[in-house]
Amino acid sequence: MNGLKRRHKAAASRKSGATISLGPYFLHSAERGPFQPRFKWTGWALELAGDAFAARMSICGPSGRQRTNPYLSDYLVPVEQVPFRVAYIRSALPEAAHTNLLPLETVLTSLYCNHRVSKPLETFLQELHEALPFKDCDRPRVKDDSPFLAPVVAAAGFEVVDFWQYGSGLEVSIAWACPAAARSPGRKFYYYAAAAEFRPINHTLGKGRWVLPCETIFAHLLGRKLRSLQRGDPTDLLSEAGQQAALAHFKWSKTTLLTRKELKQARIDFVRQHPELHRQPRELARALRAAELYSELTELGAIVKQLPRMLEEANP
């Protein structure tokens, strides 16, 4: 992954593959109040211990107006308190890069990726949600009551939370539903887990492909767990109800119903049938898009670039 770096201290105990038998768990910290400009201590620390290292990491968060509704990425820990290697992307650290801090989520993702942690990730994520206030993945936008996922996947707490069409593609977003916390009884809290991209054709979804997240966030771990529960293509993880729901959210048009060869010929035929627009490339491009021979998201400039060849084939 471009830009992926590892930050660590050269200590003999910082080898990979440690066994973490205690924690990570949250405990109250005496460190409170302002820490650096735009940051303040949260009053929480994270402790863990294993056969190769132990750590107590104090957690700081945004101060001022940003604190009222923070994101998980707003919580940081001092680099010098992290006793293991951490993979991070420098471009994703606009604040921390200048303050010698690392995002808490990035540190914990590296911990669970590279070491054997006895505490299940799902248990820790629930404790994290109960300890620190932060926004969830701004979903769900659909109600997954059927359920939309295969039984073994749904039983593990995963849910489909969104269907989003872009041109001829359809993205299905999946999250892990954390049980309700004391501060919000009756409401699930969602951690984003994965997305699958489909190119529907002939009223079927097709196999689909996974849209892999960055390796420095919890979605990397949750997505890996999701894919391990049921092997196969993304469509194999959807139940019959889920596949039907996905197709119901997809708007069919000529660009999605025709084969590539049929669509090419339909465009040429359209150009041939409208000679009055041959000297008005942008108007011809706009007409092709209005006739659903291009996606509504396709820029006119991109269509105009293809017109010379279509004009040539329409007027041999």
N, C-alpha and C positions, 0 to 999 in steps of 0.2 A: 504494500500500500504506500503510495507516494506520501511523503511527509511524516510517516510513522517513525517515531524515535523512541529510544529507551533512556530514561533518566534514572541513575542509581549511583550509590556510593561504592567505592571499591573496598568492600569488607568481605572477609571470608565467609561470614554467616549468610550472605545474601545470594545464596545459590538457589536455583529454581527447584521446584518439586518438593517443597517442604510440606509437612503434615501439620495442619492447623487444628489442634484438638480443643482449644478454648476460644470461643468467639467466632467471628467478631460480634461484639455486643456493645450496646450504648450504655453510658453512665453519665451522671451529671458531673460537670466540671466547674471548678472554681473560677475559671477564666471567663470573664464577662466584660462587656463594654467595648468601646472602639478598639480596633486592632491596627488597621491601616486606613488611609483614605478610601472610602466607599465600602469598607469591610468592618464587621464587628464579630466578636466571639458569640457563639450561639448558646453557650452554657452546657454544651454536650461534647463528649469525647467518645472515641471508638477504641476499644481494646481488643487485642487478640494475642494468642501465644501458641507456639508450636515447637517442633523439635529443632528448628534452625534459627528462629528469631521470635521476639515478642515486641509488641508496639502499643503505644498509647498515643492516638492522634487526636489533637484538638480540632474541633470543627468551627470554621468561621463562615459567615454568610453576608449577604448584601445589607448595607445600612441605608437609612433614608427611605425615600419613596419606593425603591425597588424591593424593600423588605416585605411590603404588604402582600404581594402575590408572587413569590419567587419560583424559579424553576429549579429542578434538581441540580442542574449544571452551575447554579449560583453558589453552591456549597463547596468549600475548598478546605484543604489541609496543608500544613507546612511541609515542604519537601523534606526537611531534615528529620521529620518524625516518621518517615516512611522507610521501613527496613528491607524493602525488596524492590526489584526492578519493575518499572511501570512504563507501559507503552502509551504514548500520547501523540497527538497531532498538534504541532506548534501553531498552525493557523487557527485551531479551535480554542486557543488560549489567549485571547486578546488582553485579558486582565492578569491572569495568573503568570503569564510569561515575564511580566515586569515586577512581580511581587514575590517570587520564589514560592508560589503556591501551586498545587495541583487540584483539579476537580475531584471531589470525593468519589463520584461515580466512576471516573477513570481509574482511580487507585483500586477500588473494590473490584472492578472488572478484571484488572490484571491479577488481583489476588485469586479470584475464582478460576481464572483461565489457566494460571501457571502453577497453582498449588492445590493440594488435596485438603479441602475445607470440610470438616465434619458437619458443620451446620448447613442444612440444605439452603440453596439460594432462595427458594420461595419463602422459607421461614424468615430469612434475613430481610427480604424485601418488605414483608409485612411489618417487621420491627422498625425498619427505616421509615415507612410511611407513618407509623404511630409516633415516632420520635420527632421528625422534622416536617414542617408544613411545606408542601410544594405542589405545583400543578401536576395533574396527571397528563395523559397523552391527548387531551382535548377531544376525547371520543367517549362513548360510541355515537355514531351517527345512524346506525341501524340497530334494530332490536333482534338479537340472536336468541330467539326462544325455541327454535326448532329441534336441536341446534343445527348450525350451519357447518360444523366440523365433524369429522369422523369421531365415533364414540370414545376411543382411547385418547384422542386429543382434547375433546371437550371435557372429559373426566379429569384431566390434569389442570383445568382452570382456564384454558384458552378459549377466546371468543372472537368471531368476526366482528369488527367494529366499524368498518367503512367499505363501501364500494365507490370507486372513483374512475370515471371514464375520461380519457384524454385522447381525442382523435379515434383511431382504430384500436386503441389499447384499453384494457380495464385492469385497474389495480385493486386487489383485495387486501385490506389491512387487518392484521390479527394482533390482539393484545392479550396479556395475561391478566386476569381479573383477580386482584388482591381482595380478600374478604374485607368487609366494612370495618373501619377503625372506630374507636370510642367517640372521636370527635365528629364523625359523620355516620351515625347508625343508619343502617338500611341502604347505604350507598356504596357500591363497589368502587374500588380505585383501580385504574387501569395503567399498567406498564406496557408501553409499545413493545411488540415482540418481533414482528416480521411483516413482510409484504410480498405478495406474489403477483406477477404481471402476466396477463393473458392477452392473446390476440384472437378473439372470437371469430369464427368463420362457419358458415352454413348452420347457424343456430347452435353451435357447440363452443365450449370454452377452449378446447385444445389442451395440451399438456401443461402449458404455463412454465414460468421460470421464476426462481427466487430472486428478489432484489435484496442483496446482502447488505446489512448495515455496517457502519464503522465498527472496527474491532475494539473500540475504547468505551463503549456504552453497554448498558445492561441488555439492550436488544440483541447484541451479539451472543450473549449467553442464553437468553430466552429463545432466540431463534434456533440456536443449536439444539436446545432441548426439544423444541417443537418438532424439528425435522427428524430427531431420533425416535420419536414416539411411533411414527409410521413412515416407513421408507417409501420412496417413489416420487412421482412428479407432484407439483403443487395441487393439481386437480384431485389426486388421490387422498389429500387431507380434507377435502370438502365432502360433506354428506350430499346425498341427492337433493335435499332441501337447500343446501348451500349453493350447489351448482345452479339450481333453478332461480334462486334469489339473485345470484350474480348476473345471470342472463337477463333477468327482469330489469336490472339496473343499466343494461346496455342498450343504447339507442342504435338501431340498425339503419344503415344508409347504403348507398351504392358502393361506397369505399370499403364497406365491411362485408357486403353480400357477394360482390363480384370477385372472381379470381384476379390475380395480377394481370394476366393476359387479357381477360374480358374488360377490366377497367381501363387498360391502355387503349384498347380498341374503341371503347365508349367515348374516351376523351377525343380521339382522332375524329370519330364520327360527329361529335358535337362541334368541333372546330370547322369541319367541312360544311356543316349545316348553317353556319353563321358567318358567311363571307363579309357581312357588313362590319364585323368587328376585327377583321384581320389587320387593319392599320391602327387599331387601338388596343395595344397589348394589355394594358392594365384593365380595361373594360372587359376584354376577353377573359382575362384571368379571374376577374370578379364574377363573370357569368359562369365559368366552369365551377367555381366554388359554390355559387348559389344553386347550381344543378346537382350538388352533392357528389361531384366527381373528384373533389378534393375535400379533405377534412376542413371544418370551419376554423380550425386552429392553424391551418397552413397559411403562411404569409404570402401576400400577393407577389412580392418580389421573387419568391422561390418558384411560383407558378410561371411567372413571366420568363424566367431563365429556361424553362422547358418548352416554351412555345415555338421557337424556331424549328425544332425537330418535328413537333406535331404539325406545324404548318407545311413542312416539307412532305410529310407522309400523307397529309390530307389533300395535297395538290401535287400528285406525282407528275 
